[in-house]
Amino acid sequence: MTGNKLDIAIAGAGIGGLAAAALLAADGHNVVVFDQFAEPLPVGSGLVIQPVGQDVLAQIGALESAVNSGSRITRMLGHEADNGRRGLDVWYDRTGGGHRGFFGLAIHRAALFRAIHKAALRAGAQIVPDARVTTASAGLLTLADGRQEGRST
Ligand SMILES: Cc1cc2nc3c(=O)[nH]c(=O)nc-3n(C[C@H](O)[C@H](O)[C@H](O)COP(=O)(O)OP(=O)(O)OC[C@H]3O[C@@H](n4cnc5c(N)ncnc54)[C@H](O)[C@@H]3O)c2cc1C
């Protein structure tokens, strides 16, 4: 750990909030994630994780699980429906270069969420459901039911 141990509150246990929680908790901080959901849930259907996002998954120890649940994409090609014109043509790893080899990782959000959620818990982050944050000010979070969390509690 670098520096003092901090008490850190995160509003929202989406993939961003949970990945931040995993990194901060692994760095030794006390991390609590507040979310409005009644239980942890992924939002949406599927997405493609680019190499830079895969690096974050590797840092929190969730890459292997995500790769095992997803599909490697080497090229994304899209045509406009109206006229067939090429609108998107992205190649990964055209040269085969890079120490790991680059690819897009197509994954269902539920599988990605599971991997990151597990990493956040493993790192020691606490996740508090039924906690909709209405304001955050001066180190204090106020929840919709009037509860206040933070420095002065
Ligand atoms: C249709 C679509 C396709 C996408 N495709 C891709 C893709 O292919 N690749 C890619 O990298 N990205 C993609 N994205 C973007 C990606 O989904 C977002 O960048 C990512 O989900 C953001 O993560 P997040 O944790 O910030 O927010 P979210 O995943 O949206 O999570 C937010 C969380 O905060 C909680 N919350 C919200 N308000 C409150 C509150 N007031 N109090 C408490 N909790 C609260 C919610 O319940 C939720 O759990 C796509 C997005 C959309 C909409």
The ligand as a Gaussian input file, in Angstrom:
#p B3LYP/6-31G(d) Opt

LIG

0 1
 C      -26.067000      -0.122000     -25.281000
 C      -24.682000       0.021000     -24.671000
 C      -23.611000      -0.699000     -25.221000
 C      -22.318000      -0.572000     -24.642000
 N      -21.318000      -1.303000     -25.193000
 C      -20.080000      -1.217000     -24.650000
 C      -19.007000      -2.001000     -25.183000
 O      -19.173000      -2.776000     -26.129000
 N      -17.767000      -1.883000     -24.589000
 C      -17.559000      -1.051000     -23.528000
 O      -16.439000      -0.990000     -23.004000
 N      -18.568000      -0.284000     -23.014000
 C      -19.807000      -0.349000     -23.546000
 N      -20.811000       0.413000     -23.037000
 C      -20.492000       1.326000     -21.927000
 C      -20.481000       0.597000     -20.599000
 O      -21.683000      -0.112000     -20.414000
 C      -20.343000       1.634000     -19.508000
 O      -19.191000       2.409000     -19.738000
 C      -20.208000       0.973000     -18.145000
 O      -21.312000       0.130000     -17.868000
 C      -20.116000       2.062000     -17.100000
 O      -19.912000       1.437000     -15.860000
 P      -20.375000       2.136000     -14.536000
 O      -20.001000       1.233000     -13.408000
 O      -19.866000       3.533000     -14.516000
 O      -21.959000       2.296000     -14.686000
 P      -23.090000       1.173000     -14.742000
 O      -22.560000      -0.120000     -15.238000
 O      -24.224000       1.827000     -15.468000
 O      -23.513000       0.972000     -13.215000
 C      -24.057000       2.010000     -12.464000
 C      -24.511000       1.435000     -11.124000
 O      -24.807000       2.530000     -10.267000
 C      -26.040000       2.274000      -9.594000
 N      -26.590000       3.582000      -9.308000
 C      -26.996000       4.535000     -10.180000
 N      -27.415000       5.630000      -9.533000
 C      -27.278000       5.350000      -8.189000
 C      -27.536000       6.101000      -6.989000
 N      -28.002000       7.355000      -7.027000
 N      -27.263000       5.525000      -5.800000
 C      -26.772000       4.251000      -5.732000
 N      -26.519000       3.514000      -6.830000
 C      -26.753000       4.061000      -8.044000
 C      -26.839000       1.440000     -10.582000
 O      -27.813000       0.649000      -9.888000
 C      -25.757000       0.568000     -11.210000
 O      -25.553000      -0.634000     -10.477000
 C      -22.089000       0.305000     -23.557000
 C      -23.178000       1.021000     -23.013000
 C      -24.456000       0.886000     -23.553000
 C      -25.609000       1.669000     -22.931000

